[in-house]
Amino acid sequence: MACPHCGGPTGPWSGYLRHLRDAELHRIFVPRVRCRRCGRTSALLPWFVSPYRWDSVDVIGRALELSVAGQGVRRIAAALGRPETTVREWCRRFRATADALARVLLAAAIRAGWSSFELPTATGPRCLAAVDALASAWARRHGPVGVWRLAALVTGGAWLAPNTTSPLASSGISPVMARTTRTTPGGAPCHRTPPKPSPSGGTT
Ligand SMILES: [Zn+2]
């Protein structure tokens, strides 16, 4: 992988364990790479993992679909078995990024051969249409795909990033590498980063 910051060559740099929830709770290993030019490290997140979030992108995407369909946070949280605060945070970030996300995904869908004249004008439905458009264009060439996984992959994990600035504004050198770079204290390889909040109540 090229470094997402400077484009330099990278090499393996240990990794860390983290939790991931879908129907159950998993522990997964996330490998890191370190840039040989600028020295920064980056995590190589699988495409079903969103940076700093406990839940798989499939779960979060399902919540957003229900929200766009008009369901309230309480009902969505009950349906998916997630805390209301967590679902509210997903929906809040989606409202903030849906417009930019729709543009990025539609551009990718068009590059993949998708074309249509019918798109919803409202931001939320248009973004969902963009997610489906990209997935359908992809599926014609490569077979079935998890629609939200593809959206996460194309945006380098930035589709629902909890940043305050728009995570989709910059054009990263390596769009498929998640922007989760952190400087490791002391410059030593980070073998086991302790999981952050408790999976039961965290809003990450
Ligand atoms: Zn670099």
Boltz pocket constraint, residues with backbone or C-beta under 6 A from the ligand:
constraints:
  - pocket:
      binder: B
      contacts: [[A, 3], [A, 4], [A, 5], [A, 6], [A, 7], [A, 8], [A, 35], [A, 36], [A, 37], [A, 38], [A, 39], [A, 40]]
      max_distance: 6.0
